[in-house]
Amino acid sequence: MTESTATKVGVPGDKRLGDLKVNKPVPWYGKLPVVRDLKIAVGWQKAMLVTGLVITGVFLLVAVFAPLIAPYGYSQIKDADGVSFPTQAAPSSKHIWGTTVGGFDVFSRTVGSDGPPSSPSSSPCCSPSSPACCSAWSPATTVAGWTAFW
């Protein structure tokens, strides 16, 4: 008798004991609400949950890799040679989403490549004299602003 068969209980060939559902310890990630909900969701509920997770993951990846993705800085209006960006330019190889009236690269401003403020109060548009913050939103500022806040 080998060591592996000596510890097993039952009749050889009988698989019923192996199919029993025994309360096994749940790993730490199995206790997370999203993982638990993903296991019990079915149909449209599961499809919507997975879709939301994918969209959230894409936003987080864009926020993390924003400085690598965006070709220009958030407030940059000149390229490395010192030549100003054209105003209201159509999409081209240099500006894939075009430029604004002020000459800013639309793609770079959308991604928010200058990095997020370390806290909401360090934003250039927030000051003690003017508590209203500007409405410029980007995934990078949202993620880092909330993580710095908490």
N, C-alpha and C positions, 0 to 999 in steps of 0.2 A: 504494500500500500504506500503510495507516494504521500508527500507532505500536504499537497494541495487537496487530495481527496480525503485525507484523514480529518480535515477540519470542516468539511461540508456535511450537512445533515440532510438526509433524504435518500431516496432510491435513485440509483444511476439512471439517467434518461428522463427522469421526472422533472419538468421545468416549472411546475406550479409554484415552488418556493421562490424561485428567481423572479417570478412575475408579481409577487406580493408587493403592494405599495406600503412601504415602511416609512415612517417619518424620519427622513434623513436630515442631518443638519444643513441649514440653508447657508450658502456662502454670503459674505458681506454685501456683494453687489446684487444678490438676489433679493435683498431687503429694500433696495432703492425703489421708490414709488413708480418710477418710469419703467423699470425692468419688470416689476410685479404686474403693472398694468399691461405691459406688452405681452406677458404670458397669458393673461386671461381675456384680452380683447379678441374679438372675432369680427369678420366681415368689414363693413365700412368703418366701424370704430377703429379697427386695427390699421386700416389703410390711412385714415386721417391722422392717427397717432404717428405712424411712420413718416408720413409726408411732413408733418410739423417738426419732427425730429430732424429730418434731412434739411429742411429750410433753416432751422435754427443752427444746425451744424455748419451750413454754408456761410451764414452770417458771422459765426464765430471764427471760421477760418479766414474770411476776408478781414475781419477785425485784427486778428493776430498777425497776418501776413501783409497788412496794408502797406507798410513801407517798402516791401519788396514788389508788390503788385503795381502800385501807382508809379508812372514814369516821372511825375513832377511833384513838388511839394504842394501842400494845400493852398497856400497863398502865393505861389510862385507865378510871376507873369512874364518872366524872361527865361530863355533856355541857357545852357551852360556857356554859350558864346556871347551872351549879353543881348541877343536879339529879342525884342518884345514879341509876345504871342499876338497873332492877329485877333481882332475883335469880331465876335459873332461868325467865326469861321465854321464852315461845314466840316463834318468828319473827314479826316485824312489819315495818312500813315503816321504823322507826328501827333495828332490829337484825335484819338479813335472815336470820341463822342463829340468832338468839336470844341469850341471855346465860347465863353459868355460875352456879354456886352463889355465887361471890364477886362477881358482878355485872359481870364482864368481857364485852365484846362478842366472841362466838365468831368471827365473820368477821374482825375486826381482829386477833385473836390468831392465827388461822390464817395470814393473809397475813404477819404480822410487820411491821407498819407502823412500828415505832419505829426501824427501821434495824438493821443488823447490827453486832456488835462489830468493832472494827478488828483484833483478834487474839483467839485463843481465851482468852488469859489475862486479857483485859479484860472478860470476861463477869462480870456481878454475882454469878453463882453459883459462879465459880471464884476461889479465893483460895489463898494459900500454906498456910493452915491447913486448908483443905478442898479438896483437889485434884479431887474428883469434880465434874463439871459437871452442871448440871440437864439434864433430858431434854426441854426445850421445843425443838422443832425447827420451823424455817420455811425456806422456800426462800431468803429474803433472808439469813438468818444463814449458811446453808450456802454459798451462792455467794460472799458477801463474805468469810466466814471463810477459805475455801480460797484465794481470790485474794489476800488479805492474807498468808496463810501462804506462798504461793509467790512 
